[in-house]
Amino acid sequence: MDILRTHPMVIVGGILQENPFFVPPDEFLRELRGRRDLRR
C-alpha cells in the first residue's frame, strides 16, 4: 500500500488517473519516521 501512496497518478484498467491514495512526500516521510519511532 505504501508504494501506491507515493505515486500521484496510477493506471487502473488501462486508464491513467489521479491516485486518490496519494500522500505528498513530506507527509509520507513524516509518517514513516513516526512508525519507526513507535517500534523503538
Biopython code that builds the backbone (N, CA, C, O; Angstrom):
import numpy as np
from Bio.PDB.StructureBuilder import StructureBuilder

atoms = [
    (1, "MET", "N", (0.821, -1.192, 0.000)),
    (1, "MET", "CA", (0.000, 0.000, 0.000)),
    (1, "MET", "C", (0.864, 1.254, 0.000)),
    (1, "MET", "O", (0.511, 2.246, -0.638)),
    (2, "ASP", "N", (1.994, 1.223, 0.709)),
    (2, "ASP", "CA", (2.867, 2.401, 0.750)),
    (2, "ASP", "C", (3.355, 2.791, -0.643)),
    (2, "ASP", "O", (3.461, 3.977, -0.953)),
    (3, "ILE", "N", (3.649, 1.813, -1.472)),
    (3, "ILE", "CA", (4.117, 2.122, -2.831)),
    (3, "ILE", "C", (3.038, 2.879, -3.592)),
    (3, "ILE", "O", (3.330, 3.863, -4.272)),
    (4, "LEU", "N", (1.817, 2.435, -3.485)),
    (4, "LEU", "CA", (0.706, 3.104, -4.160)),
    (4, "LEU", "C", (0.562, 4.543, -3.673)),
    (4, "LEU", "O", (0.244, 5.434, -4.459)),
    (5, "ARG", "N", (0.789, 4.770, -2.404)),
    (5, "ARG", "CA", (0.606, 6.100, -1.816)),
    (5, "ARG", "C", (1.658, 7.110, -2.259)),
    (5, "ARG", "O", (1.479, 8.310, -2.052)),
    (6, "THR", "N", (2.754, 6.646, -2.864)),
    (6, "THR", "CA", (3.834, 7.559, -3.257)),
    (6, "THR", "C", (3.733, 8.039, -4.702)),
    (6, "THR", "O", (4.588, 8.800, -5.155)),
    (7, "HIS", "N", (2.718, 7.616, -5.423)),
    (7, "HIS", "CA", (2.571, 7.989, -6.830)),
    (7, "HIS", "C", (1.293, 8.804, -7.037)),
    (7, "HIS", "O", (0.208, 8.341, -6.685)),
    (8, "PRO", "N", (1.403, 10.012, -7.605)),
    (8, "PRO", "CA", (0.226, 10.860, -7.790)),
    (8, "PRO", "C", (-0.726, 10.377, -8.884)),
    (8, "PRO", "O", (-1.903, 10.736, -8.882)),
    (9, "MET", "N", (-0.231, 9.576, -9.804)),
    (9, "MET", "CA", (-1.062, 9.051, -10.886)),
    (9, "MET", "C", (-0.925, 7.530, -10.909)),
    (9, "MET", "O", (0.141, 6.995, -10.606)),
    (10, "VAL", "N", (-2.007, 6.836, -11.268)),
    (10, "VAL", "CA", (-1.998, 5.377, -11.365)),
    (10, "VAL", "C", (-2.727, 4.950, -12.635)),
    (10, "VAL", "O", (-3.539, 5.694, -13.184)),
    (11, "ILE", "N", (-2.424, 3.750, -13.084)),
    (11, "ILE", "CA", (-3.133, 3.178, -14.229)),
    (11, "ILE", "C", (-4.053, 2.094, -13.685)),
    (11, "ILE", "O", (-3.601, 1.115, -13.091)),
    (12, "VAL", "N", (-5.337, 2.282, -13.896)),
    (12, "VAL", "CA", (-6.344, 1.314, -13.450)),
    (12, "VAL", "C", (-7.178, 0.947, -14.672)),
    (12, "VAL", "O", (-7.780, 1.806, -15.316)),
    (13, "GLY", "N", (-7.201, -0.338, -14.973)),
    (13, "GLY", "CA", (-7.959, -0.791, -16.132)),
    (13, "GLY", "C", (-7.454, -0.174, -17.426)),
    (13, "GLY", "O", (-8.229, 0.052, -18.355)),
    (14, "GLY", "N", (-6.152, 0.100, -17.488)),
    (14, "GLY", "CA", (-5.555, 0.671, -18.691)),
    (14, "GLY", "C", (-5.764, 2.173, -18.839)),
    (14, "GLY", "O", (-5.423, 2.746, -19.874)),
    (15, "ILE", "N", (-6.321, 2.816, -17.813)),
    (15, "ILE", "CA", (-6.597, 4.252, -17.879)),
    (15, "ILE", "C", (-5.769, 4.976, -16.814)),
    (15, "ILE", "O", (-5.803, 4.615, -15.637)),
    (16, "LEU", "N", (-5.026, 6.000, -17.240)),
    (16, "LEU", "CA", (-4.248, 6.817, -16.317)),
    (16, "LEU", "C", (-5.184, 7.778, -15.594)),
    (16, "LEU", "O", (-5.960, 8.504, -16.216)),
    (17, "GLN", "N", (-5.093, 7.765, -14.257)),
    (17, "GLN", "CA", (-5.955, 8.655, -13.478)),
    (17, "GLN", "C", (-5.270, 9.096, -12.193)),
    (17, "GLN", "O", (-4.273, 8.513, -11.768)),
    (18, "GLU", "N", (-5.828, 10.143, -11.581)),
    (18, "GLU", "CA", (-5.288, 10.613, -10.308)),
    (18, "GLU", "C", (-5.433, 9.527, -9.263)),
    (18, "GLU", "O", (-6.423, 8.795, -9.236)),
    (19, "ASN", "N", (-4.437, 9.433, -8.405)),
    (19, "ASN", "CA", (-4.432, 8.440, -7.351)),
    (19, "ASN", "C", (-5.093, 9.022, -6.099)),
    (19, "ASN", "O", (-4.559, 9.958, -5.504)),
    (20, "PRO", "N", (-6.234, 8.486, -5.694)),
    (20, "PRO", "CA", (-6.912, 9.024, -4.511)),
    (20, "PRO", "C", (-6.176, 8.716, -3.201)),
    (20, "PRO", "O", (-6.497, 9.292, -2.162)),
    (21, "PHE", "N", (-5.196, 7.813, -3.247)),
    (21, "PHE", "CA", (-4.448, 7.432, -2.049)),
    (21, "PHE", "C", (-3.109, 8.165, -1.929)),
    (21, "PHE", "O", (-2.372, 7.955, -0.965)),
    (22, "PHE", "N", (-2.793, 9.021, -2.901)),
    (22, "PHE", "CA", (-1.514, 9.738, -2.914)),
    (22, "PHE", "C", (-1.347, 10.594, -1.670)),
    (22, "PHE", "O", (-2.275, 11.273, -1.231)),
    (23, "VAL", "N", (-0.127, 10.544, -1.105)),
    (23, "VAL", "CA", (0.242, 11.370, 0.041)),
    (23, "VAL", "C", (1.492, 12.152, -0.362)),
    (23, "VAL", "O", (2.446, 11.554, -0.860)),
    (24, "PRO", "N", (1.513, 13.471, -0.162)),
    (24, "PRO", "CA", (2.698, 14.264, -0.518)),
    (24, "PRO", "C", (3.949, 13.726, 0.189)),
    (24, "PRO", "O", (3.859, 13.207, 1.302)),
    (25, "PRO", "N", (5.123, 13.852, -0.464)),
    (25, "PRO", "CA", (6.361, 13.272, 0.080)),
    (25, "PRO", "C", (6.667, 13.673, 1.526)),
    (25, "PRO", "O", (7.024, 12.812, 2.330)),
    (26, "ASP", "N", (6.540, 14.935, 1.869)),
    (26, "ASP", "CA", (6.858, 15.356, 3.239)),
    (26, "ASP", "C", (5.968, 14.658, 4.263)),
    (26, "ASP", "O", (6.438, 14.224, 5.314)),
    (27, "GLU", "N", (4.697, 14.557, 3.949)),
    (27, "GLU", "CA", (3.760, 13.900, 4.860)),
    (27, "GLU", "C", (4.057, 12.405, 4.965)),
    (27, "GLU", "O", (4.000, 11.832, 6.053)),
    (28, "PHE", "N", (4.373, 11.781, 3.840)),
    (28, "PHE", "CA", (4.677, 10.355, 3.828)),
    (28, "PHE", "C", (5.925, 10.057, 4.652)),
    (28, "PHE", "O", (5.941, 9.106, 5.434)),
    (29, "LEU", "N", (6.970, 10.865, 4.480)),
    (29, "LEU", "CA", (8.210, 10.650, 5.238)),
    (29, "LEU", "C", (7.992, 10.869, 6.730)),
    (29, "LEU", "O", (8.556, 10.147, 7.553)),
    (30, "ARG", "N", (7.185, 11.851, 7.081)),
    (30, "ARG", "CA", (6.864, 12.106, 8.490)),
    (30, "ARG", "C", (6.158, 10.884, 9.095)),
    (30, "ARG", "O", (6.434, 10.491, 10.229)),
    (31, "GLU", "N", (5.250, 10.300, 8.323)),
    (31, "GLU", "CA", (4.548, 9.106, 8.788)),
    (31, "GLU", "C", (5.501, 7.931, 8.966)),
    (31, "GLU", "O", (5.409, 7.201, 9.954)),
    (32, "LEU", "N", (6.419, 7.742, 8.014)),
    (32, "LEU", "CA", (7.392, 6.648, 8.134)),
    (32, "LEU", "C", (8.266, 6.821, 9.371)),
    (32, "LEU", "O", (8.553, 5.854, 10.077)),
    (33, "ARG", "N", (8.682, 8.044, 9.626)),
    (33, "ARG", "CA", (9.501, 8.306, 10.827)),
    (33, "ARG", "C", (8.703, 8.000, 12.092)),
    (33, "ARG", "O", (9.242, 7.460, 13.058)),
    (34, "GLY", "N", (7.429, 8.345, 12.082)),
    (34, "GLY", "CA", (6.580, 8.050, 13.228)),
    (34, "GLY", "C", (6.448, 6.558, 13.468)),
    (34, "GLY", "O", (6.462, 6.116, 14.617)),
    (35, "ARG", "N", (6.321, 5.782, 12.419)),
    (35, "ARG", "CA", (6.256, 4.320, 12.548)),
    (35, "ARG", "C", (7.551, 3.781, 13.133)),
    (35, "ARG", "O", (7.543, 2.915, 14.008)),
    (36, "ARG", "N", (8.663, 4.309, 12.634)),
    (36, "ARG", "CA", (9.972, 3.852, 13.118)),
    (36, "ARG", "C", (10.111, 4.141, 14.602)),
    (36, "ARG", "O", (10.588, 3.304, 15.368)),
    (37, "ASP", "N", (9.685, 5.344, 15.003)),
    (37, "ASP", "CA", (9.794, 5.720, 16.416)),
    (37, "ASP", "C", (8.918, 4.840, 17.301)),
    (37, "ASP", "O", (9.293, 4.555, 18.438)),
    (38, "LEU", "N", (7.762, 4.405, 16.808)),
    (38, "LEU", "CA", (6.888, 3.534, 17.595)),
    (38, "LEU", "C", (7.492, 2.155, 17.828)),
    (38, "LEU", "O", (7.203, 1.510, 18.836)),
    (39, "ARG", "N", (8.331, 1.703, 16.899)),
    (39, "ARG", "CA", (8.943, 0.382, 17.019)),
    (39, "ARG", "C", (10.105, 0.374, 18.004)),
    (39, "ARG", "O", (10.560, -0.696, 18.410)),
    (40, "ARG", "N", (10.584, 1.526, 18.386)),
    (40, "ARG", "CA", (11.743, 1.576, 19.293)),
    (40, "ARG", "C", (11.343, 1.392, 20.710)),
    (40, "ARG", "O", (12.195, 1.407, 21.598)),
]
sb = StructureBuilder()
sb.init_structure("model")
sb.init_model(0)
sb.init_chain("A")
sb.init_seg("    ")
for serial, (resi, resn, name, xyz) in enumerate(atoms, 1):
    if name == "N":
        sb.init_residue(resn, " ", resi, " ")
    sb.init_atom(name, np.array(xyz, "f"), 0.0, 1.0, " ", f" {name:<3s}", serial, name[0])
structure = sb.get_structure()
